[in-house]
Structure formats: C-alpha cells, structure tokens
Amino acid sequence: MPTPHSTSAASGSTAPQGLPFDPDALRARYRAERERRIRPEGSAQYQRPTGRFGYFDEDPYAEPLPAREPLHDRVDAVVIGGGFGGLLAGARLRQAGLDSIRVIEKGGDFGGTWYWNRYPGIHCDIESHIYLPLLEEVGYVPKWKYAPGEEIRQHARAIARTFDLYRDACFQTRATELRWDEAESEWLVSTDRDDRIRARYVVTASGTLSQTKLPGIPGIETFEGHTFHTSRWDYAYTGGSPDGNLHKLSDKRVALIGTGATAIQCVPHLGAGARELLVFQRTPSSVDVRGNRPTDPGWAASLTPGWQQRRRDNFLTLVTDGRTEEDLVDDGWTSSARLQQKLIPTGSYGDLPPEERERAEEIADFQKMNEIRARVDAVVTDPEAAELLKPWYRYMCKRPTFSDSYLQTFNRPNVTLIDTADSHGVEEITANAVVVGGTAYEVDCIIFGTGFEVGVSGITSGHLPVHGRGGTTLTEAWRNGPRTLHGFYSHGFPNLFQLGPLQNASAVNYVHILDEQAVHVAEVVAEAHRRDARYVEPTAAAEDAWLATIREKAVDLYTFHAECTPGYYNNEGKPGRRRESFADGPVAFHALLRAWRATGGMREVLVDAQQEKSTDRPPVPVPVPPVTAVRDHSDTQTGRSPAPGVPEA
Ligand code: NDP
C-alpha cells in the first residue's frame, strides 16, 4: 500500500465490520512468518564478493581500457556517476549553460544500473513513459509500457549524446577523493587513473544499489561449479541474451538463490532454458499482474508538449497519497494507491485522525495482499508450491513485483521451488551442491540473485573521501549525523551537490525524483552565475533550520518497519529509529523547492566576496507550502528504510 505507517494502533477491535477476512488472524500470521525468518546477525549475514568471487565485481561488458595519460585539466563541473542521476545532472547543467561537464563513471558507458544489470528478462517495473527521463528533449517515445533493460540503456546513451556528455566523459574510472582548494576556489578531483581534475562544481550521483552482495552461507567458497551474480550475467555460460533463449543451459542443473525483484524477471527464462532449475526461496515476493503491452502509436502521436511532466506528476501524486481522480498510468502501483483512497472517506482526507487513517491503510493492505495470494492459488497448480509462494507481510515491507510469467514457471516439470525459510536461508554450499533441510541438491551452476548493499556508495558512506574547507572531511563534519540543506548541499563544502535520498523526499519512480533534484541544482548553479556568486554553500544555521523542519514532522515508521518481515527495506529486521526524510512527501518537497527558488531562497546559499567574510549569514526562512496529508511513498531503493551505511544522528 502506498504509505506504510505504524500498525500497532490498528490492532484489536477497531477493524471495520463485515470484512471477508479476519484482521487479527492476518496480523498473527504476519508476525509468525517474520519470527521464522529473522536472523540475529541482521545485515552481517551478507558479505562482499571478494577472494574467489572477486570477479563478480568485474565489468563483463567492456574491454579493459588501455592506459591513458592522466588528466590534469579544469572543467566547469565534475559529475560522479553515469547512471540516470549523473545523466540528469549533466543534462540540466548543460541546459543551465555550463560548457565543460565531465562525468566520471566506473562502468564502460552511461547507464548505471542499466549498464550493469543485463540479466534475461530485465525490464523496468515502473511505466517507461514516466521512468525514462527527458523523453521530450531526446524526442523519443518508449516502445513498451514497461521497457526492456536494453531500450533503457540505449535511452541513457541517447541522453548523453543529446546533451554532449560523451565529449568529456571518463569511463572505467573511479573518483578516489574530492578536495576543496581554498586558494583557487575549486574542487580537486582525484581518480584511480591518476587524474587530478579541477572543477568549479561537483555533483555526486553514485546511486544507491550498486555494490553486489553475497550471502555468508557456510562453504560458499568451496563450490566448484560455475557461479555468477545476476547483475553480472554470464551469457558466455548460459547462452542467449536479455531477451532469453538461454540455450547453453539445456544440459545444466541450475540453482538460483533469491526471489527478489530481479529473480522474478529472470526465473521464467531460466525455467525455459535450463534442463532443471532449482529456485531457493527464503521469502516470497508479492507478484502482481504486469500487463505489458506495446505503446499505442495513436496515443504517442497525440502527445502534446509537457506530457511527460504531467504524467510523472500525476503518478507521483497518486502513489504518495495525494488525492486525484485522474490516473494516467493506471497500473499495479496506482491501483494499489486508489484502493487505499477508496477506504479513506472523501472529504475528510486531510483531517482524518492518524489512528483511523492507519486502520484504513492496514485494511486496504490486507485486501491487496489477499488478492496477491489468491492470484498464486489461481496460477500455480501444485498446492504445496502455491502455499510456499504466498507472501505474508504488508505490501510495502518488500519491493512489490509484477510478472505474468514468474508464478507460471513453477508449473513447469523441470522447475522446483525449495523453501529455505525454516533454516533462515540456504544452510550450506558444498563443492557440488546447495544444502537445505539436510538435503544436498547437486547443481552445475549457482546464480546469486541476492541483491545489493544499501547506502555504501557515494560520499555519505565515506568510501569517497571528501575534504572541504580547512581540510575537514565530510565524515568528520557529519560525525553526529548528516547535515544538509534540502539534502543537497552542506556548510563547509562549497559548490558540492549530492543527488540522492538523503534528508529530502523520495518515491518509487526514483528517476523522476532525481530529475527534480537535478533541475533544482542546475537552477541554483544558473543563479550563481547570473549573480556572479563565488560559492553555493548554506550556512550552518540554514542546515539547522532544515534539520528542524524534517525532524519536526518526521513520520514514525519504526513500528511499521520493525513489524515487517526482514529484508533490506528494514535493515534485515533491525530498523533505525530516526527518520530523516521530508515527511510531507515529494510533491510537497518539490513545491517547497520551487517556492524557495522563486522567493529569494537562493540568496541563502549564494555567497559573494563580501558575504564570504561573514561566517554568520542569517538563514532565509524555508517557505513550507500548506500541504496536507501528502506523504512519502518511497521504497528503500529511494531511501525509505534506514540505509545501514548512512550515519544516523
Ligand atoms: P533483493 O535484495 O531484493 O533480493 C535478494 C534475494 O536473495 C531475496 O529474495 C533474499 O531473501 C534472498 N537471499 C538472501 N540471502 C539468502 C540466503 N542466505 N538464502 C536464501 N535466499 C537468500 O535483490 P534483487 O536484485 O532482487 O532486487 C534489488 C532491488 O533492485 C529491488 O528491490 C529493486 O529496488 C531493484 N530492482 C528494480 C527493478 C525494476 O524494475 N525497477 C527490477 C529488479 C530489481 P529474503 O527476502 O528472505 O531476504
């Protein structure tokens, strides 16, 4: 359901009468399933792919870059990360008039997530017409309602071409340090190719789910068969392509560990290609109807300027609880949101007491999950497998998924589901087998669909050291927790912008969120140029005011997450206490940014030569628009749950 909230208030005799299900029984079942899965070591159950798994982090798509001369030059802006965040930053800064923009990217090309993930069946589960950014600027209408990964990757490249971002890009390069040069008023960016690049501005957009992780299963390193991670798919071994046809698996017994959003998409192709497929499941995903279809050419021809922003805004409003009658996208995400709205009395939308609202949300959630479970029964013919495939938790406890072929795959005679919930996951891996419940399942190959670390990339994790004014590092400055204005800029770190889910508002269509952020940053930079400002830097007082704004209204999601089945959304069952996002949600946050820009807020962060001497510039009040009952609906990809790598104040 769109907004998870504390559920404890929703217990007892408060459920509406006449429901076709027993809310207490469902609550009890959810609790029991959670207890069955919880592991005391939490996130420490995972490990980085090092040692014999080191190749899991290598780039299978690009030839190693030949040695090149280190760059010792000067650019207007360095953008760290070549995924959609970096592309949007680059495109919007270009629109703002910047000439030399250098994107530094670890991969061999633009695309980010869509560069690395090329597993069979890969699609975006957000509608392509709102997910792919800058469609009107690039002049493209996606071919399908839900675009395949390759189309998305090619669109990322088209954005780079349209905005001339290839010209200065550095691929297969990692930024290793950012150091502010006080004398020159610019950043010195170091890389692992010995580059020393000077830049007036730096924008970091290094993504949230990029570091692959492996389960710490005893014996994992002893396996002698073939292995790879889903985000480094080995087509040389499997044959085929992201479209399927994994013909080289026709004589192989294949294990897939994990049943998250990635597995949901690749399992149908593995089932079709492998001699035998064993799917090792710990927690089933919720799998809703997909209904992918080609884009109607008549509809595409009818689009008028501004159509994409209208469609994205409409989706964002719907899925973050903003009430609107119009549903332009009309899919699984928005229908869940509308179901909830139906249960909240019209007219009292903004004023409903929190407990009543929570009750209505929980009831809608039960209804939705009952539909999801009923669908399993309708599709899966083996009742035992069907039972195992039913998710028993609230809708937003785990990433919702959508597929019209995943559940059906378990009807194939060559596909077996092996439930590992009782042993908290796979028990052991031996030289030739995966062990569960004491049974050793011999396999030729193990594919790890076990996901990614959260919150380890970017400057907040400390993996990219940042030295600001006076050599102070960002981690020192944030030793008591992150301090930003709007989540983007920090005192002591001039002309540095970070895109991402920190101390702002996010949502499931994360690329839309990134675009709003990039537009904002570019407008601030453009204004800095218009005013000939030396720096963009908030005062410490402005940071304090922003922290007070987000903390004052923080929605307490602790109980919700604590009651959820474990996963990376709730730090494996150990959610953090403090929420650091803008509680009124992204629609209100974007309005706030617009109002801030329009009403002189930018004066707050633009520093000219005189102001520079005063370290105590007064903060400009943050104009908070009067928005009621519009709340955040992000998932962890977008920062909803506490990211383990992000320090909490
Ligand atoms: P996830 O982290 O969602 O899934 C990992 C899976 O591995 C889970 O099913 C987990 O079980 C299982 N697992 C972990 N350890 C063990 C173990 N020891 N034994 C058995 N099973 C184990 O990773 P994904 O790659 O599937 O998805 C990551 C994210 O990427 C998604 O949540 C989504 O944000 C994004 N994504 C987006 C898509 C899109 O279309 N936009 C498509 C695909 C992914 P358990 O749940 O019990 O922990």
Residues whose N, C-alpha, C, O or C-beta is under 5 A from the ligand:
A	BS01	NDP	H123 C124 D125 I126 P215 I257 G258 T259 G260 A261 T262 A263 F280 R282 T283 R399 T420 H424 G425 V426 G449 T450 G451 F452 P566 G567 Q637
